Amino acid sequence: MPTRAGDCWKRYRTPGGEDMKIGMIGLGKMGGNMVLRLQQGNHHVVGYDRSEDALRNIEAHGAQGARSMDEFIAALGEPGHRAVWVMVPAGKITQAVIDDLAARLSPGDIIIDGGNSNFHDTQRRGEALAAQGLHFVDVGTSGGVWGLAEGYAMMIGGPEEAVERLRPVFETLAPAADRGWGRMGPSGSGHYVKMVHNGIEYGMMQSYAEGFELMKAHRDFDLDMAQIAELWRHGSVVRSWLLDLTAEALKNSADFDALSDYVADSGEGRWTIIDSIELGVPTPVITLATQMRFRSQQEVSYAGQMLSAMRRAFGGHAVKTLESPKQEGMVPEVKAGDHPKVAAPENIPAATSGGTGSQAEQLGETGNQRTQDSE
């Protein structure tokens, strides 16, 4: 099986629309793959990243790599007609990149934030950049490591004029020119819709995980998890792409024993819950799914220890002591251009190299806090 996008495990050509030049800052598993898809659509892409390996990867597929911000900006073309897509970890890193770009670009230029930024921050950034004559477009982007082959779903916020100028880019990145992308409204609306999308995703994932754990625990029936997942994929009301991926993993006898039960959260679940409280809209499933992620991130639950102590104190019951804390490693993130099968659960223990960012960046946890303190 091919392992690099350049091996043409799927090539994509823009169905109509003019080719255009665009810059991409951040060439990780999302940004790098988006560059490759844009290249396949015959756009001229200039990429910038701190990783030399990431730059060489896009250059091998025909994109132009820049080794400095000065070189990057100079390669984008005429002031007032330039567009830069920022695909870096949410939070202070995004703010720093946008501040740098704002000091270098000219009125009429466009800055696109395709990461998982907090929509409040996006609204604030949009106002600040508009005062400088710069267009700011927020693109909530979904598709993961399959986006290169299947296309990305894009929830877009920002000025209509800027979104329309970027139409050829969106038509190429989307699953089809007329599907999978659209303008949601003004600045912040794209990231807001993506936030709710990810909150729903938390709930769906948690529900699947709980159901399969329950069935696995009912040992009297000796249920075949792979058979059930595959059966549910056809005709069932719970079929979904998440179930497709789960069924594929179970069919290939994925060994979950090698995995920690630590589940990262990138912030969107938290923000969805906060917004639901502010609007008075109940979201119990999303809230509980997010709380379960918090529990998974604890090495030892202080609340659980307290419960154990209280139970012994009032009832004299036996309790367990902690022998040793768990030791966890980390399998790096998937690289841009890798076939999505690299990320399949059965291939996780074999992965030895990948992303170049910090652990928080690779786990997607940099967006947990708002960035007001970065200004």
VENRA-V944143 format. One record per backbone hydrogen bond with DSSP energy under -1.0 kcal/mol. CO is the residue of the C=O (numbers start at 1). NH is the residue of the N-H. If there is no record, write none. Layout:
co nh
CO NH
CO NH
This chain:
co nh
4 7
5 8
14 16
20 44
22 46
23 85
24 48
25 87
28 32
30 34
31 35
32 36
33 37
34 38
35 39
36 40
37 41
38 43
39 42
44 22
45 64
46 24
47 66
48 26
51 55
52 56
53 57
54 58
55 59
56 60
58 63
59 62
64 47
68 72
69 73
70 74
71 75
73 76
78 81
82 110
83 23
84 112
85 25
86 114
91 95
92 96
93 97
94 98
95 99
96 100
97 101
98 102
99 103
101 104
101 105
106 109
109 135
110 84
111 137
112 86
113 139
118 122
119 123
120 124
121 125
122 126
123 127
124 128
125 129
126 130
127 131
129 132
129 134
130 133
133 108
135 111
137 113
138 157
140 155
142 153
143 146
144 147
146 150
147 151
153 142
154 182
155 140
156 184
157 138
159 163
160 164
161 165
162 166
164 167
166 169
166 170
167 171
168 172
169 173
170 174
173 152
176 179
179 176
180 154
182 156
185 158
186 189
188 192
189 193
190 194
191 195
192 196
193 197
194 198
195 199
196 200
197 201
198 202
199 203
200 204
201 205
202 206
203 207
204 208
205 209
206 210
207 211
208 212
209 213
210 214
211 215
212 216
213 217
217 219
218 221
224 228
225 229
226 230
227 231
228 232
231 234
236 239
240 244
241 245
242 246
243 247
244 248
245 249
246 250
247 251
248 252
249 254
250 253
254 256
255 258
256 259
267 271
268 272
269 273
270 274
271 275
272 276
273 277
274 278
275 279
276 281
283 287
284 288
285 289
286 290
287 291
288 292
289 293
290 294
291 295
292 296
293 297
295 298
301 305
302 306
303 307
304 308
305 309
306 310
307 311
308 312
309 313
310 314
311 315
312 316
335 338
339 342
340 343
341 344
344 347
345 348
348 351
358 362
359 363
360 365
365 368
371 374
372 375
